[in-house]
Amino acid sequence: MADLPALLLASLEPTTRKQAETNLNAVSVQPGFLSHLLRLVLEPSQDRAVRLAGGVYLKNIAKHKWEEDVQPLAEQDKAALRSELVPAMLALSNPADKSIRAQVAESVSLIAELDFPHKWENLINQLVASLSPTDYNVNIGVLETAHSIFCKWRAHVRSDDLFTEINLVLKTFVQPFLQLFRQTATLLKDPSTNPSLTTPLSNYTLLAQALVLLNDIFYDFTCHDLPPDIEDAHAEFFAPGTGWFQMFLTWDSAELKGDPDDTIPSLPSQIKTRILEIAELYIKLYPEQLQQSPAVESFVQSVWGLIGSNQLPGIADDNLVSQSLRFISTAIRSGQWKTLFSARETISSLGQGVVVPNVALREHDVEQFEDDPLEFIRLDLALSTTGTDTATRRQAAADVLQALVGSGFEAETTEIVGTWIGTGLSEYESNKVENWKAKDSAVYLLTALATRGSTSQHGVTSTNSLVDVVKFFSDHVFQDLQAVQGTVHPILQVDAIRFLLTFRNQLTKPQLLSVLPLLAQHLRSTNYVTYTYAAITIDRILSIKQRNHLIFAQADIHDFAANLVDTLLTRLESAGTAEKVAENDYLMKCVMRVIVTARQTLIPTFEGILTRLVAILGLISKNPSNPRFDQFIFESISGLMRFVVSGNVSTLPTFEQALFGPFTVILQQDVDQYIPYIFQVLAQMLEFHTTEVPEQYRSLLPFLLTPAVWQQKGSIPGLVKLLKAYLARDSAGMFAAGQIASVLAVVQQRLIPSKLNDVWGFELLQSVVLNTKPDQLKQYFKAVVMTLLTRMQTSKTDKYVHLFTKFFLFTLAINVDGLSPDYVIGTIEEIQPGLWSQILITFIVPQVPKMPPRERKLTVVGATRLLTQSTLMTQQPSAAAWPTTFGSLVKLFHEPQYLTSSKADEDPHAGLTEIDFEEQTAGYQAAYSRLAASETPEADPVDYVRDPQQFLGQELVQLSKRHGQSVKAMIEAAPDVGPFIQALASAGYVL
């Protein structure tokens, strides 16, 4: 491990990164590596870059390898690291080590998420013991670590396990926490009480940083339930005038205020923002606590004093202003404080003093529109949510209006805001060049006023009945949409496009079709935000569904689809560098949407489109920088192939010639972000070959079976899909080449032992069983079953039991010549006599009634064949399990609607609309990015059975003929099957 510093430095250089990471992975499995790495991170004499890279590598081990099933970390090494992490945090409490400490804190948080409390029982005791009455550098390290562990609770669903963990923490942490909160708050309010802790300014700053974190932890502790100790201290925090929260909302420190031109929030601003987040949480979860005193009234008054009349116009206070407005919206929506907001004068002054000033564009917003257009778009599209930095003032102000409209003040709010909108439009008409901001505010206010319900995916879903959206659009907005570029301010054109995006569901299909050509024109605009918003809007319009069906089909865009794609690709190509091309994923997403909507319409022009897509891919593959862009370009290639080749199969060689070269380069260069996509597209191309495997694919197969290819977790689903395509077309050739053995080695060594990848192991195994001749499979089958049983013994999970059961039912159900139920039972009995009946009773029978609806037909057919086509099942010891198995099978007929294929299965392109990319949080850390366009519906492995009940009846009759009274005796011994047997008899199946 002596060369570890050199390896860490090499991992930072693009030219040596790959080799260094490979070498680091090899070293990381050595005993004692984790502790050695941490000591290196803590060593002050080491190069700072080495220490930081070591911290990052430690965090990545915690994130990706801590629970690795294949090549697991040694338990003693993990235990040693756990004992060293909190002391390491304290050793890094010097402000100069802040960035390194952040990496170690993240490691603590990640490991605690997996190991606390069961394997790390003393973690909270370690943290509490580390708190200091005098050293706030140490306290900040402890609080950061504690918050990184506790903040995960916010996203968790309430459960017994969660509350057990929270109570365990509170038991040890809450009293020291309250004590530190009181001490810190007292020192900040009155620095003279202990000058040694409040001077110089750097010490006073540490106190404020600590109070920010203490407020974060207060939120963590109360995000699900109210701890008794905090409930007892309620007045201390919330009492009007005297409570800590009330005091700090009106507190200001000249020393901590910061520069007015700063863009980072000052510490007082951060403290106030956290307090208002807590107040909002209490309104939602604990209103009865707040009603013990006029706390909310006092908060509202403080907020009014803070943000009324636009007193905080600076960028640094954006979060505080947004959170203040969210607090007001939540108070209005709760309905508990209606009297506070019901007066007409209150609504008017709330709007005039708070809403209108924060809806107006600031100079900063206009500069951002021009200089940082992508950030402008990102913020403009972001949804306002508590605790996020993305919600803008405008959105939070608009939300106050929507809260008023949705809380019974619709008429008053509409009338009052309508007056302001009219004033803004009049100002604009009086001087269109100077007063364009007045119209921008008017359109934004109208949008807020008209919206009662909306989602990012569907736009506005319900509107204010007192506002005529379509009339406003035709009277005031449409003129800007169709204006020639340069004749109106570009922000007003973006407003017009955004209005269309927002209210797309309120327009009819003919109205939307009439504006698509205007949006296509805006794609040619020279303004970045304008053409990007046009692309976003085209994408969302083409995604509109009614009754779960897309309303736009290829016929609707037949005439201009090719031009749309051409314009979008030209826009992308003109960006120049790889980074600039890849930054605008909205354009690429629109390309994808047009391709999957246009379908076969693009056959005449597909070659040019494919060539350009491949060229863009070649450019960005040199430096992948945007996972969303990557997803959409591969979806575009895959979607184009899906529809063009299905419309004209002779086009397949064109795709293969265009893609094999670039794909080979990417595989050789090991561009790991793209490899999962490439395997899926290769599988898609191979699936178009219905009979055999062409040579260019066959030569790739040995590479696909090398262990190194299976190391990247994200590649595994695509590899499985690709190998399934090979098996379906050439299992005989693979057997002859010894490649079936190689596939099973991957299943047994890499996939089944892994809790993360066992699902893919079973999927691949089922394909081997389905496509390999049983006499060829025989030599491997016993070893495969032993692997499955070993995993069941060493690390059984509920998911694994389900997959294990499904595998055996699948093997029993499929109609493969020579693969009988006795083939399966006989192999298992060779391992140990009586083993099959143990597996059946312990795992399969209890699981059968629990099988999910989509797998029930397979389950019925597999269980039916087991009971009726096996000689061994009618002989002891297996015969003893027959009645119980039959009883379990009959339970599935209580819900017969799940025993036939649904109509959704018949739409070969249904999967394309299942993913909504708007909701995806794709990233390079994601385990797997599936390509919707490459997916095809799974074939029904038991499609030879049309009616499962009829199949069971026929097979039971045949069994009864063969075995007579013994079958009747077994059926009579089965629990609760009498009514079902009568139903079979009335259908003509008399036993």
N, C-alpha and C positions, 0 to 999 in steps of 0.2 A: 504493500500500500504506500510505499515511499514516494511513488510517482503520482500520487493523487493530486497534489497542487497543479502539476503540469497538465494532467488530464482535464481538470476543471477549467483551466485557462484555455486549453485547446477546444473545449466545448463551446466557448464563446465566439470562436472564429468560424465564419461560414465554410471556409475551405477544409477545416479539420473537424468540424462539428460531428459529422456522422461517425467517423472512426473513433473519436473520443467518447461518444455516447455508447458505442458498442463495447469499448474497453471498460468504461465505467460500469456498465451492466454486468460485465464479467467479474469485476472486482467486488461489486456490491453484494454478492452472495457469500463472500468470505466471512467466517466468524469474526465478530467484533467490529465489523465495518461501520455500523451505525454510530457507535460511540466514538470511534476514530474520526469519523466525518464531523461529528459535533465538536470534538476537541479542536479540530482544524478551524472551524467556524469561529470558535471563541479565542483563538490564539492572536493576541494583539500584534505580534511581530510579523504575522503573515501578510502578504499582499492583500489589500482590501478587495480587489476584484476576485481573488481566490476565495476569500471568506464569504462574499456575497453569492458567488456561484455555488459554493458549498451549501449555503442556506437554501438556495433555490432547489438544489438537487435533493436535499433532505425533505423539503416540502413535497417534491414530486414523488419521492418514495412513499411518503405518508398518503399521498393522494391516489397513487396508481398501484402500489405494490404491497401495501400493509396487510391486505387480506388475500394476496395472490395464492391460488390453490396449486398452480404449477410452479415449481421452484419457490416454495414459500420461505419467508424470512424466519429465522430461528426464533422460537418463543423466548429463549433466554436473552437474545440480543434485543428483542422488542421490550422486554421487561427492564433491561439495563437502560435503554434509551428513555423510557417513561420516567425512570427515577432521576434522570439527569436533566430533563427538559426545563422544569421550573427553575432550578438553580441557574441554568444557562440563561434564562430570561432575565434573572436578576443581575447576572454578570454583564449583560448587555444593556444595563439601564443608563449608561452614559449617553447623552443626546447625540454624540457623534456616531453611535452605533444604531441609530434609529431604524435605518433601512434594513440592516441585518436582523435586528430584533423583530421586525415585522414578518420576516420569513419564518423565523423560529416560532413566533406566536401563531402563525398560520398552521405550522406543523402540529403544535399543541392542540389547536382547534380541530384539525382533521383527525388526529389520533383519538382525541377525546370523544368525537362523534361516534367512533367505532368501539372504543374500549371502556369509556366511562359509563356507568360506575363499576361494571362487573370486574374488569381487569385492572382498573386504576382507581382503587377505592380511596387512596389517600390524596388524590389530586386537589380537592377543595381544601383539605387541611393544609396542604403545602402552600396553597395560594394565601390562605388567611394568615398563616404563620409568617408569611413574607411581608405583609403590610407593615408599614413603618409610621410611627407618629411624627417623624421629622423629615424623612427622605422622600420627597415627592417624585423624584426620578424613578425610584423603585416602585412607588405606589402606582405610577402611570403604567409601568410595565405589567404589574399585577392586574390592574383594571382592564388594560387592553386585552390581556390573555383571557380574563374572566368573561369579558363581553363577547369575545370571539367564540367562546363555548356556549354562552347563554343565548346569544342572539339567534341561534339556530331554532330555538323554541318557537320563535315568532311564526315560522312557516309550517310548523307541525300541526297535525290534526290532534285534537284532544284525545288522550288515551290513558289507560291505567299506567302503562310503562312511562309515559311522559310525566305524569303527575308524581310517580314514584321518584323519578330523577329530580324534578323541580323541588320536591319536599326534602330530598336528601341534601340538595345544595342549600336551601333556605335554612335548614337546621343548623348548619355550620356558618353560613356566610352572612345571613341577613343582619344580625346584630352588629358585627364588625363593620358591615356596609353602612348601616344607619349612623353608627358612631363616626365613621370617616366622613360621611355626608355632612353631619352637623359641624364637625371641626372645620372642614374645608369651606363650607358656606359662611361660617362665622368669620373666618380669617379673610375671606374675600370682601364681606360686608364691612368689616372693621379691622383693617390691617394693623392697627395700633395694638391689638391684643397680643400679638407675638411677632415683633419686628424681625426676629431671626428667620422666620418662615416666609415673611411677606416682602422682605427686601433682600437683595436689589430686585429690579423689575423682572429679571429672569425667574426668580423664585415665585413672584406674584403670578407670572404667566403660567408656571407649572400648576399652581392652584386652580386657575381657570380651566386649564386642560383637563385636570382631574375632575372638575365639576361637570364638564361635558360628558365624560365617561360615566360618572356616577348617575347622571340623568339617563344615559343609554341603558345602564343596568337596572335602574328603576323601571323603565319600560319593559325590559326583559322579564323582570320578576312579576309584573302585573299583566302580561300580555294574554294570559289564559284565565287566571283566577286571582283573587285578592288575598295575598298572604296575611295571616292574622296580625303579625307584627307591623306590617305597613298599614293595615286597616286601623290599628290602635293609634298609629301616628298620623292619621288622616288630617286632623286640624293643623298639625305642625307644618304640613306641606301646603294645604289648600285654603286655610282660613283667610278670608278677605283682609288684605292689608298687612297681616302678620305672618302668613304662611310663607315658607321658603319660595315656593313657585310664584306666588303673587309678588313677593319682594323683588325677585330677580327679573321679572318681566319689566319692571320700571327702573331697574338698576343700570347704571352706566358707569364705566370707568374710563376716564380720559386717557390713562396710560395704555389701556388695551384696545382703544377704539380703532386704531389702524388708519391707513391713508384713505381718503375718500375715493381715490382712483383705483384702489385695490380691487381685484376680482375675487379674491378668496375671502370668505366670511370671517369677520373678527370673532374672537372668542365670546364676547357678550352676545353677539348675534347667534352664534351656534348654541349657546346655553338657552336663549329664549326660544329658538326653533325647537329644541328638544322638549322644553317645558310645554309648548303648545301641542306637540305630538302626544305627550302624556295626557294633556287635558282632552284632546280629541278622543283618545282611547277610552278615557273614563266616561265621556258622554255616550260612547257606543256600548260599553260593558257594565259600567257601574253608575248609572245616572242617579240611583237612590242615594249614593254616597255624596254626590255633588249637591243634592237637594237639601242636605242637612244645614246648609248655609247659603247665602247668595254668592257662591263661588263663581258660577258661570257668569252671572251679571258683572262680577268684578273682573273676570277674564275679558269679557266683551269690552268693557270700558278701557282696560289696559291695551287691548288690540287696537281699539279706536284711536287711543293716544299714540300708539306706535306707528300705524300706517295710514291714518286718516289724512286727507288732503295731500297725499303723495309725499309724505315726509321722508321716505327712504327710497330715493330714486336710483341709488347705486346698484351696480351689478352684484356687489358682494352681499347685498341684503335680499337678493332674489329668493333664496330658500326661505328666509324668515317671512317675507311678504306672502309667498305662496302658501306656507304653512298657516299663517294667520288667517288667510282667506278660507283655507280648507277647514280650519276650526269653526269659522262662522257658518260655512255650508253645513257642516255636521250638526252644529247646534240647531240650525233651522230644520234640517231633515228629521231630527230626533222627535220633534213635536212636543217635547217636554217643556220648552221655553217659548211657546208661541206668543205669549203676551209681550215678550221682548221685541219681537219683529213684526207684529201684526199691524201696527199703526201705519197709516199711509205716509206720514211724515218720516217715519223710520226707514221705510222702503226707499223713499225718495232720497233721503240723506245718505243711506247706505250705498245707493247707486252712485249718487253725485260725488260723494267723498271717497269711496273705496273702489267701486267697480269701474267707473268710466276712466279714472286716471290710470288704472292698471291694465286696461284694455288698449289704451293708446300706445302706438309704436314709439319706442325711444330711439335716439340717435344710434345707440349701440345695436339695436335690432336691425336698423337699416344698413349699418356697416357690416354686420354679420351676413345679411342677405347678399351683399356684394362681395365680401372678402372670404367668408367661410360658409358657402352655400349649403354644403352637406350637413353641417351642424345646425344651420337654420332649419333645414327640412326635418332633421331628426327630432329637434325640440318641438317643432310645429306639429309633428305627428304623434308625439308622446302623449300617453294618457296620464292625467294627474293622479298620483297615488301617494299615500303617506310614506314618508321616509325615502323618497327617491329624489335624486337631483335633477330629474328630467322634466318635471312639471314646471311650466312657465307661469309667470304672473298672469298672462292673458287667460290661460286655461283655468287657473284657480279663480280668477275674477268671473269668468263665464260660468263657472260651477256655482257661484253664489246666486246668480240669476236663475240657473236651472233648479237650484234648491228651493228658491221662492216659488217658481212656477209649479214645481211638483209637490208643494206643501200647503196648497190651498190658497195661495196668494196670486193665482194665475191672472185674474182680471186686472187687479191693481198694478202688478208688475208689468203686464203687457202694455197697459195704457201709459204708465210713466216712462218705460224704456222706449216705447213707440215714439214719444215726443223727442227724446234724445236722438233717436235714429233719424227722425225727420229733420232735426236741426243739423245733424252731420251731413245729410244729403244736400240740404240747402246751401250750407257753407261750400261744399264741393262745387255745386252748380255756379256759385257766384265767382269762383276762380279755380278752374280745374287744375291749373299748373301748381299753384301754391298750396291749395287745400286738399290735396289727394289723401292726406292722412285722415282727414275727417270722414271721407267715404270708407276708407279701410276700417276705421273703428265702427262705423254704422253697419257695415256688412258683418263684421265679427259679432257685434251685439245682436243683430237679427238672427244670426246662426245660433247663438247661445239661447236666445229667447224662444226660438222655434223648436229646440231639441228637448224632448222629454226622456228619450232613451236612446242609447247608441252603443255600438261596439266597434273596435278597430277593424274587425273582420267584415261587418255588415253595414257600417255607416249608421245613419239615423234609423232607428227601428220604430219610434213613435214620436209624434210632433204635437206641439201646442195648437189646439183646435182654433185658437183665436188669431193665428198667424197664417196667411196664405203664402206658402213658400214658393209655389210655382209662379204666382203673380209677381212677387218680389224679384224672382229670377228673370222673368221676361221684361219687367219695367226697369230694373236697375243693374242687373248682373250680365245679362246676355250681351249687352252692348260692348262690355269690356272683353268678353270671351271672343267676339268676332272682330274686335278692333285690330287694325294692322299694327305690327310691332313698332314701337316708337311713338305711337299717337297717344297712348295713355301710359301712366307709370307702370313699370313691370310688376310692382307689388299688387296693383289692382288687377292685372291679368292673372296673377297667381291666386288672388282672392276669388276670382271668377271660376278658375279651375277647381280650387278647393271647395267652393260652394257646390259645384257639380259632384265632386267626390263625396262630400258630406251627405247630400240629399239625393244620392243616386237611386235609392229605393222609393223615393216619392215621385219619380218620373216614370212614365210608361216606356215600354220597349221602343215604340216608334220615336218618342222624344229623344231617347238615348241614342238611337241609330242616327238621328239627324245631327247630333253634336259630335259624334265620333270623327267625322272629317275635320271639324274645327280643332279637335284635340290632336289629330294627326298633323295639322299645320303647325301647332305649337311645338311639336317635336323638332321642327326645323328652326326654332327660335335660337338666337345667340345667347339668351340668358339661361344660365345653368339651372336655377330654381324653376323657371317656367317649363323648360323641356322635361325636367325630371318629374315635376308635378303632373305634366301631361301623361308621361309614361305610367306613373302610379295610378292615375285615374282610369286610363285605358285598361290596365290590369284588373283593377277592382270592378269596373263595369262588366268586363268579360267573365268575371267570377260570380256574378249575381245568380243566386239560386231562388227558385220558387218551388215549394213542396219538394225540396231536396233535389231538384233538377236544374241544371244550368239553363238559363233562358236564351243564351246566345249559342248558335251552332255554326258549323262551317259555312252554311249557305248565307248567313247574315254578314260575314266579312269576306266572302269569296272575292269580291271585286277589288278590295284594297289590302288584303292580308300581305301579299308579297311586297307591296310598297311600304307597308308599316315595318316589316322586318328589315327591309333595305335601309330605311331611314334610321331605325334604331341601331343597326350594326354600323352604319356610317358614323353615327354620333359616338359610338363606343370606340371605333377605330381612330377617330380624330383626337382622342385623349392623349395618345403618344406612348408614354412609358407604361410598364406593366402595372405599377402602383396606381397611376391615374386611371387606367382602364378599369382596374378591379375595384376601385373605390365606389363606383356608382352601381351597386347591385340592383337598384330600382329599374334601370334600363334593361339589365340582363333578365330580370324577372318578367318584364313586359315582353321581351323577345320570346321567352318560354311560354307565356300565356297565349300569345298570338299563335305560336306553333301548335300548341295542344288544342286550341279552338279551331284553327284553320284545317287541321288534319290533312286529308288527301288533296286539299286545294293547292298545297305547295309542291305537288309532284313536278310540275313543269319547271320550277326554279330551285329545286332542292339542292342540286349540285353546287350552285354558287353559294347558297346559304351554308351548306356543310363545309365548304372550303374556307369560308370566312370564320365560321365558328372554330374550326381546327386551328386556324392561324392565331386567333385570339387566345385559344388554349395554350398554344405553343409559347406565346409571349408571356402570359401570366404564370406559366409553370416554372419560369426561371426564378420567380420569387413570390410564392403564394402568400397573399396578405389579407384576403377577405373570404372567410368560409361561406358566407351567404352567396357571394358572386359565384364561387366554385360550384355550389349546389345547383344554382340556376343554369350555368352553362352546360353542366352535364345533363341536367333535366332537358335542356333544349336539344342537345345532340340525341339523347335517348328518345325524346318525344318525336323528333323529326323522323328518326329511323322507324319507330313504332308504326307511325301512320303511313309513311311513304312505302315501306316494304310490305306492309299488310295490304296496301292498295296495288302494289306492283312488285312482286317478289324478285323480278329480274334486276331490281335496283340494289339488292343486297351486296353484290361484289363491289359496287361503288363505295358503299359505306366501309366495307372491310379494307379496301385499298387506301381510303382516306385516313382510317383510324389505326390500323395495325402499326404503322411506322411511328407516329407520335406516342402511342401507348407503349411500344417497346422501349423508346427512349426514357419515358417517365419511369417504367419499371426498372430499367438499368440504373437510372440516376437515383432510384429509391425516393421519389418525391412522395413521402408517406401520406400527405394530405389528400393526394389524388388516387392512390392505389385502391382504396375501398370502392371508389366510383368505377374505376377501370375494370375491376373484376365483374361488377354488375353489368356493365355495357358489353363486355366479352360474352358473358352468359346470355345476354339478350340476343346477341348476334348468332351464337351457336344454337340457340333455341329455334331460330328460323330455319336451320338445317334439319329437316324432319327425319332423315334416314341414316346418315352417317356423319362421321367427324372428318372434316377436310384436314389435309396435311398440316396447314399452318397452325391449326388448333392442336393437332396431335403433338407437334414438336414442342408446344408450350407445357404439356402435361407434366413431364418430369420436374420442371421448375416449380410447378404448383404444389408438388408433393414434398418439397424440401422443408425441413423444420423451420428454417429462418423466415419463410414466407408467413408462417402461422404465428409469429411472435407479436405482430401488431394486432391488438384486439379489434380495432375498427375494420380490419380486412376480413375477419372470419365469416360474417354473414355473406359477403359477396363471393368469397372462395367456396363456401358451401353451395351457394346457388350455381356457381360455375361447374363444380364437380358433379352436381346433380344432373346438369345438362349433358356432361360427358357420359355418365352412367346410363342415362336414358337412351343414349344413341350407340354406345360401343362398350358395353360391359364385358362382352366376350373378348374383345381385343385387349381391354384393360386386365382381364384375368390372365390372358396368355402372357402379357408383359410383366406379370407380378404386381400390377398396380392396385388391384383390389386389396392385397395385403397392405400396401402403403396407405391406402385410404383408411383402412381399419386401424392401422397404427396411429394415424392422426386422431381418430375417434377415441381410441383407448388411452393414449398417452397425453393428448393435449386438451381434448374437449370434455369428455365425460368427467374427469377428475375436477373440473373447474365449475364452481357454482355459477359463475357468470356465463360460461359458454356451453353448459350441458345441453341447453335447448337446441343449439346448433349441432351438437354431437348426435343427438337422437334424430334430428332431421336428416343428417347425412346417412346415419345408420339405416333409417327406414328406406332411403333411396337404394342403398346397397342391397337390402333384403328384397326390395321390389324388382330390381333389375338384374340380379345375379342368379344364375341357375342354382337351385337348391343343392345339387350334388357337388357343385363347385364351392358353394358357401359352407358346406358341411365341415370342412377342415378348420374353419375359423370360428364357427358359431359358438362352440363351447367356451372358448377363451373370451369371446365378446360377452357372453352371459356372466362369466366369472368377474369380468371388469365391472359390469353393472352392479353385481351383488356386493363387490368390494366397496364401491362408492356408497351403496346403501348402508353398509355397515359402518363406514368411517365418518361420513358427513351427510346424513339424511336430512333433506329439507322437504317441506310440503310440495314445493314445485317439482322436486326430483321424483317424489312418489307418483305425482300425476304423470310426468313424462315417462317414467318407467312403466306404469300401467298402460299408458297409451301405446307405447312401443309394442308390448306383447299383444294387445288387442289388435293393433295394426297388422302385426305378423300373422295373427290367427285369421284376420278378416280378408286379406287380399287374395285374389284368385290367381295364384301362380302354380302352374303345373308341378307337382312334386312337393310343394310346401304345404303339408297338411298339419292340422293341430298335433298329430302324433309325432311329427318331425320335431316340433318345438318341445313337447313334453318329454319325448325320448332323450333329447340332448340334455335337458336339465336333470333328468333322472340319472344320467351317466355321471354327473358331477357328484350326486349323493342321492341314494334311494329315498323317496318320500319328500324330496325338496320341492317339487312342483306344487303339491297340495299346500305346503307351508307358504309359498309365494302367493298362491291363489287366495288363501284365507286371510293372510296377514296384510297383503297390499292390494290385490286386484279387486276382490269382492267388495271391500269397504269403499273403494274409489269409484266403482261403476256408477252408483246413483249420483255421484258428485260431478260427473263429467260435464263440461260446458256444453251448451246447446249445439254448437257447430260440430262437436265431435260425437254426438249421441248416435247418429246413424252408424258410424264406424264401430262404436262400442257395441251396439245391438248385433251387428253382423258378426263381429269377432267373438262375442260371447255365445251367439247362436251356433257358430261353427264349432266352437270348443265343446259345447254340450252335446251336439248332435252328430258331429262327424269324427269324433275321437273314440277309438276303441279303449284307449288307456283311461279315459274319463269314466268309463262304465265299469272299471276294475278297481279294486282297492290298491293303494290307499286313496287314489284320487276320487273314487266314487263317493267317498264320505263327504266330499266338498260339493258334490253335484247339486243337492237340494238348495243349499245356501246360495250358490252361484245363480241358480235359476231364479230364486226369490229376488236377488239383487237386480237381475236383468229385467224382471217384470215391472219393477218400479219405474223404469224409463218410459214405459207405455202410458204412464199417468199424464204425460205431456206429449201427445203424439205429434203436435205441430212442429216439434224440433227434429223429427225423424226423417224429414224430406228436405231436399235442397231448396233454398230460398231463391226468389227471382233475382235478387241482387247478384247471385253467383253467375247469372246468365249474361250480365253486361260485361263484356271483356275489358271495358275501359273504366269500370266503376272505381278501381283503385286510384285513378288519376285525380278524382275529386275528393278523395278521403283526406289527403294531406292538405291542410291550409298553411301555406308557407308563412303567412303573416304570423301564425302562432308558433312557428318553429324557433327554437333558440339554438340554431346550429352553431357549432364552434369546433375548433380543432381538438378540443379536449373531449368532445362528445365521442362516445364509444363507437358509434356507427351512424353514418348518414345514408339513409335508404333513398334510392332513386324511385320515386313513384312511377315515372314513365316507363321504367324497365320491368315493372312487375306485371305478372300475369296471374289470373285466378288459379289457385291450386286445383288440379284435377281431382275429382272425387275418386278415391282409391277403391270404393265399393260401388261404382256406378252400375255394376252388373246386377245389383239388387234395386228394384224400383220401389217395392213396398216392404219395409222391414217386418211388419207384423205378418204379412202373407208368407214371407220367407221363413220366419220362425215356425208358423203353423205347418207349412209343407215339410220342413226338416224334422219337426217333432213327430209328424205322422210317419215319416220314413223310419225314424229311430224306433218308434213304437212297433212298427212291423218287424224290425230286426230283433228287438229285445223283449217285446211283449210286456208281461206283468211287471218286470223289474223296473221299466220306465215309469209305469203308473205309480209304483211304490215310491220312486224317487220324487215324482211330481207331488204326490200327496204329502211327502215329508217337507216340502218347501213351504216357507211361511207366507201367508197372505196372498196366495195365487188363485184361490177358488174362483172369484169373479172373472179373472182374466181367462182361465181355462174354459169357463162357460161362454165367454165372448168368442173365443176361438172356435168352440163347437158350433155356435150359432152361425159362424162364418163358413162352416163346412169342414173344419179341421177337427174331426172327432178322434180322440186318442183311445 
